[in-house]
C-alpha cells in the first residue's frame, strides 16, 4: 500500500509537530460536533482523497510506539509464514463454505459472491467469521464513534481517519496506490442487513496474500491522517446527537448474520489433514535429527528418551530446548489422538516452533 501524506489543518499540525500522525498522541475532542468540525476541515484539506473512519477501543501501538492498524489476518507481533499459510487455508475453507451456504439458503446474488473472492472476504470479515486481508471501515462518522464507545472497556476510545483514493466501482482496485476498496452497500446481498446499517466498506492491499516483502506495507498507518480520542458518551454526544444503539449496528433478522454465526462455529474447528501431516512429518524429522546427534556421542542409543538424556548430560541441549521438545511432544500426541481438540492457531505455532528447533539442531550438528 502506497503511503498517503496527510494534509493537516493548522490546529492538528501544531498538535502532531515533527512526529508522524501514527506516532503523535491522539487529539482530544470534546463533543461529536467538535469531531465533525475537525473532520470537515480535514476533508477539505485532503480533497484529492476520500476519508474513511474506524472506531476502536484503544490506540494499538507497535514496537516503535506508533499506531498500527493491520487487517486481521496479519495481526500479531511476529506472524510466521507457516502461521500465515494456515490462516489463509482457513480463509479458503471459509470462503467455500460461505458460497455453499448462501446458495443453499437461496440468498440473493449468491452466484456473484461465488465468482469474486473480494466479496467473499468482505462478508467473512464484516461478520467476523475468520481473519481476512481486509480492514473494516465506514464513511459514517456517527457509526465509527458509536463503535468506539460500544466496545471500549477503558476511557480512551478512538476514531481513526484514513485517506483512500476515490472509488469508481463497487470493488475499486487502484494499482497506483496498491489498494482495493469494497463498497459493501453496493455488493452485499440485501439479506445482509449489517453492512447497510453500518455504511460498511472493506479495504486492503491489492494482490497481497501470504507472500509479501515487507509486512509494514500492509499497515494502514501508511494512510492514517488523524486520530481522535473521545470523552465518555454522556459528554461526547451532548444535545442534538445520539449514539447508534447496538441493535441498530447489529440489526435483527439478518439472514447472512445467521449463516455466518454457524460458519464461525465450523471454520477453524478442525485443522486441514495436510497441515496435520506436516506436523507429524516435522516431528519425525526432529526425532531423527536428535537421535543422530546423540549417536555421535554414544553409538548405542535406541530410544528418543535416551537420546534426549545423552544430549542433556553433554550439555548440548539447554533446559529451554528440552522444555520446548517436551511441550511439542505432548501437542503432537494430542494432535494424533484428538485432532478436533486443537485449533489451527495452535497448529501454526507448533509448526513454527518445530522449524526453530530444527535450525538450532542444525547449528549444533555443524
ChimeraX attribute file (.defattr): number of C-alpha atoms within 10 A of each C-alpha:
attribute: neighborCount
match mode: 1-to-1
recipient: residues
	/A:1	21
	/A:2	15
	/A:3	16
	/A:4	17
	/A:5	14
	/A:6	19
	/A:7	17
	/A:8	21
	/A:9	17
	/A:10	10
	/A:11	10
	/A:12	18
	/A:13	15
	/A:14	10
	/A:15	16
	/A:16	19
	/A:17	10
	/A:18	10
	/A:19	12
	/A:20	18
	/A:21	26
	/A:22	24
	/A:23	17
	/A:24	17
	/A:25	19
	/A:26	22
	/A:27	18
	/A:28	15
	/A:29	17
	/A:30	16
	/A:31	20
	/A:32	24
	/A:33	16
	/A:34	13
	/A:35	21
	/A:36	14
	/A:37	12
	/A:38	18
	/A:39	19
	/A:40	12
	/A:41	14
	/A:42	21
	/A:43	19
	/A:44	13
	/A:45	14
	/A:46	19
	/A:47	13
	/A:48	12
	/A:49	16
	/A:50	14
	/A:51	25
	/A:52	22
	/A:53	25
	/A:54	22
	/A:55	27
	/A:56	22
	/A:57	19
	/A:58	18
	/A:59	21
	/A:60	11
	/A:61	13
	/A:62	13
	/A:63	8
	/A:64	9
	/A:65	12
	/A:66	18
	/A:67	25
	/A:68	21
	/A:69	22
	/A:70	20
	/A:71	20
	/A:72	16
	/A:73	21
	/A:74	23
	/A:75	15
	/A:76	10
	/A:77	8
	/A:78	8
	/A:79	15
	/A:80	15
	/A:81	13
	/A:82	18
	/A:83	23
	/A:84	19
	/A:85	16
	/A:86	20
	/A:87	22
	/A:88	19
	/A:89	17
	/A:90	22
	/A:91	24
	/A:92	16
	/A:93	14
	/A:94	23
	/A:95	25
	/A:96	14
	/A:97	17
	/A:98	25
	/A:99	18
	/A:100	14
	/A:101	18
	/A:102	21
	/A:103	16
	/A:104	10
	/A:105	12
	/A:106	11
	/A:107	18
	/A:108	15
	/A:109	15
	/A:110	20
	/A:111	13
	/A:112	15
	/A:113	23
	/A:114	18
	/A:115	11
	/A:116	11
	/A:117	14
	/A:118	22
	/A:119	22
	/A:120	23
	/A:121	25
	/A:122	27
	/A:123	26
	/A:124	23
	/A:125	22
	/A:126	23
	/A:127	20
	/A:128	16
	/A:129	25
	/A:130	22
	/A:131	20
	/A:132	26
	/A:133	25
	/A:134	27
	/A:135	22
	/A:136	19
	/A:137	26
	/A:138	22
	/A:139	17
	/A:140	17
	/A:141	22
	/A:142	22
	/A:143	23
	/A:144	26
	/A:145	28
	/A:146	23
	/A:147	24
	/A:148	24
	/A:149	24
	/A:150	19
	/A:151	13
	/A:152	15
	/A:153	11
	/A:154	10
	/A:155	13
	/A:156	19
	/A:157	24
	/A:158	26
	/A:159	28
	/A:160	25
	/A:161	25
	/A:162	22
	/A:163	26
	/A:164	21
	/A:165	18
	/A:166	14
	/A:167	16
	/A:168	9
	/A:169	11
	/A:170	15
	/A:171	20
	/A:172	17
	/A:173	21
	/A:174	18
	/A:175	13
	/A:176	9
	/A:177	15
	/A:178	17
	/A:179	20
	/A:180	22
	/A:181	26
	/A:182	26
	/A:183	22
	/A:184	24
	/A:185	19
	/A:186	14
	/A:187	17
	/A:188	24
	/A:189	20
	/A:190	17
	/A:191	15
	/A:192	22
	/A:193	21
	/A:194	26
	/A:195	25
	/A:196	17
	/A:197	17
	/A:198	23
	/A:199	18
	/A:200	21
	/A:201	25
	/A:202	24
	/A:203	24
	/A:204	24
	/A:205	24
	/A:206	19
	/A:207	13
	/A:208	15
	/A:209	14
	/A:210	16
	/A:211	11
	/A:212	11
	/A:213	7
	/A:214	8
	/A:215	11
	/A:216	13
	/A:217	17
	/A:218	24
	/A:219	21
	/A:220	23
	/A:221	24
	/A:222	21
	/A:223	21
	/A:224	26
	/A:225	22
	/A:226	27
	/A:227	24
	/A:228	23
	/A:229	24
	/A:230	25
	/A:231	19
	/A:232	15
	/A:233	17
	/A:234	11
	/A:235	12
	/A:236	21
	/A:237	21
	/A:238	13
	/A:239	11
	/A:240	7
	/A:241	12
	/A:242	14
	/A:243	19
	/A:244	17
	/A:245	13
	/A:246	11
	/A:247	10
	/A:248	14
	/A:249	19
	/A:250	16
	/A:251	17
	/A:252	12
	/A:253	12
	/A:254	14
	/A:255	17
	/A:256	22
	/A:257	23
	/A:258	13
	/A:259	17
	/A:260	24
	/A:261	13
	/A:262	13
	/A:263	20
	/A:264	16
	/A:265	10
	/A:266	13
	/A:267	19
	/A:268	23
	/A:269	15
	/A:270	15
	/A:271	23
	/A:272	16
	/A:273	10
	/A:274	9
	/A:275	18
	/A:276	20
	/A:277	12
	/A:278	13
	/A:279	23
	/A:280	17
	/A:281	12
	/A:282	17
	/A:283	21
	/A:284	12
	/A:285	14
	/A:286	18
	/A:287	20
	/A:288	13
	/A:289	16
	/A:290	21
	/A:291	22
	/A:292	16
	/A:293	21
	/A:294	23
	/A:295	16
	/A:296	11
	/A:297	13
	/A:298	12
	/A:299	11
	/A:300	11
	/A:301	17
	/A:302	10
	/A:303	11
	/A:304	14
	/A:305	12
	/A:306	14
	/A:307	21
	/A:308	21
	/A:309	15
	/A:310	21
	/A:311	20
	/A:312	16
	/A:313	9
	/A:314	11
	/A:315	10
	/A:316	15
	/A:317	18
	/A:318	11
	/A:319	11
	/A:320	9
	/A:321	15
	/A:322	15
	/A:323	11
	/A:324	15
	/A:325	19
	/A:326	12
	/A:327	12
	/A:328	19
	/A:329	15
	/A:330	10
	/A:331	17
	/A:332	19
	/A:333	12
	/A:334	14
	/A:335	19
	/A:336	13
	/A:337	9
	/A:338	11
	/A:339	17
	/A:340	14
	/A:341	11
	/A:342	16
	/A:343	14
	/A:344	22
	/A:345	15
	/A:346	13
	/A:347	23
	/A:348	24
	/A:349	16
	/A:350	23
	/A:351	23
	/A:352	18
	/A:353	16
	/A:354	20
	/A:355	16
	/A:356	12
	/A:357	15
	/A:358	19
	/A:359	12
	/A:360	13
	/A:361	18
	/A:362	12
	/A:363	8
	/A:364	11
	/A:365	12
	/A:366	5
